[in-house]
Amino acid sequence: MTANRQDAWSHEDDLLLADTVLRHIREGSTQLAAFEEVAEALSRTSAACGFRWNSTIRKKYTAEVNMAKKKRTVLKKEKAKSESNFVLQQEEEKTAETLQHVHQTTSDQTLDLEAVIDYLQSMKEKQVAAYEASVLKAENEKLKEQLEKVEKEKSVITQDYRSLLEIMDRARKLTNHTLLEKSL
C-alpha cells in the first residue's frame, strides 16, 4: 500500500477537472468558475485547480477545448438570432393588433394614406433597430472574447518579464558576490 501525497492528483480528479472546464467553456461560462466548482468538489483551492489545468491537463485536451469554444460561439449566435426573431415576432403581432384596431375604428371612414405610410415607416424603423441591436450584441460578444485573449497574453508577458527581472537580479547578486570574493 503506497501513501499518496495529500496534494497528489488522481486520474479521476484530472477527468473531473477536464470535464468541468470543457462544460463551462461550452456553456459560455469562465474557466475560473469551473476551477471554483472543481475546487469545492475536491476540497482544493481554485488556484490549485487552475494551476493543474494550465500546467498539465489543458495540453491533453487542446482539440476538445477548440470544439467547446466553437460550440459556445454557435450557441451565442443561435441565442442572438432567436432573440432577434422574438423581437420581430412581437413587432409583427403589435402591427397586426394595431391594424385590426385601425380597421375596427375606421370601418365607416376611409384611412388617411399619410397616416398609413407614417405607421408603416415607424414599424420599419423598429424592425431595423431590433436587427441592429442583435448585430451589435453579437459584435460585443466577439469583442469581449478578443479582450479576454489579449488580457491572457498580457498576463503571460507580465509573468515572463518578472521572471526575466528575477534572473537578472540573481545574476547581478552573483556577480557582486564573485567580485567581492576576488577583492578579498
C-alpha positions, 0 to 999 in steps of 0.5 A: 500500500503506497501513501499518496501525497495529500496534494497528489492528483488522481486520474479521476480528479484530472477527468473531473477537472477536464470535464468541468472546464470543457462544460463551462467553456461550452456553456459560455461560462469562465474557466475560473468558475469551473476551477471554483466548482472543481475546487469545492468538489475536491476540497482544493483551492481554485488556484490549485485547480487552475494551476493543474489545468494550465500546467498539465491537463489543458495540453491533453485536451487542446482539440476538445477545448477548440470544439467547446469554444466553437460550440459556445460561439454557435450557441451565442449566435443561435441565442442572438438570432432567436432573440432577434426573431422574438423581437420581430415576432412581437413587432409583427403581432403589435402591427397586426393588433394595431391594424385590426384596431385601425380597421375596427375604428375606421370601418365607416371612414376611409384611412388617411394614406399619410397616416398609413405610410407614417405607421408603416415607416415607424414599424420599419424603423423598429424592425431595423433597430431590433436587427441592429441591436442583435448585430451589435450584441453579437459584435460585443460578444466577439469583442469581449472574447478578443479582450479576454485573449489579449488580457491572457497574453498580457498576463503571460508577458507580465509573468515572463518579464518578472521572471526575466527581472528575477534572473537578472537580479540573481545574476547581478547578486552573483556577480557582486558576490564573485567580485567581492570574493576576488577583492578579498 
